[in-house]
Amino acid sequence: MLPHCRGYAINPPPIVLAIILILQQKTALLVQASAGDWARGVLFGAINPFAYYLVLLQAYDLLPAQQAQPLNYSYQLHREI
């Protein structure tokens, strides 16, 4: 991946969330959230991709290579359809 392209995948979600909060006039909720709410959000945000890859890699371990390899290459095609 090119160094100047790295931020493209992680920048849109917070920007879209900020736009939605502004349009719904709910920006005050960000200030009202407690430190525990923020910590819980960060924790779940970190667990989500970790758990996804843990399950994915375990599934690859269970599948024979002949089945896992085509699935790996066709996964993006299934998401696009």
C-alpha positions, 0 to 999 in steps of 0.5 A: 500500500502506498504511504500517502493512501493509508488514511483513506480507509480509516478517515471516512467513518468518523467524518460521516458520523460527525456529519450525521451528528451535526445534521441531527443536532446531537453533537452535545452527546459527545460532550455528555459521554462519560470516560467509561462510555469512551473507554467502552467504545474504544475497547469494542472498536479494538475487539471487533477487528481482532475477533474477526481475524481470529475467527477468519484464521481459525476457519482457514485452519479448519478448511483444506487448502484447496477450499480456503485458497479460492475463498480467500481470492473470491471474498471481495467478489462476493462483497461487491455483488 
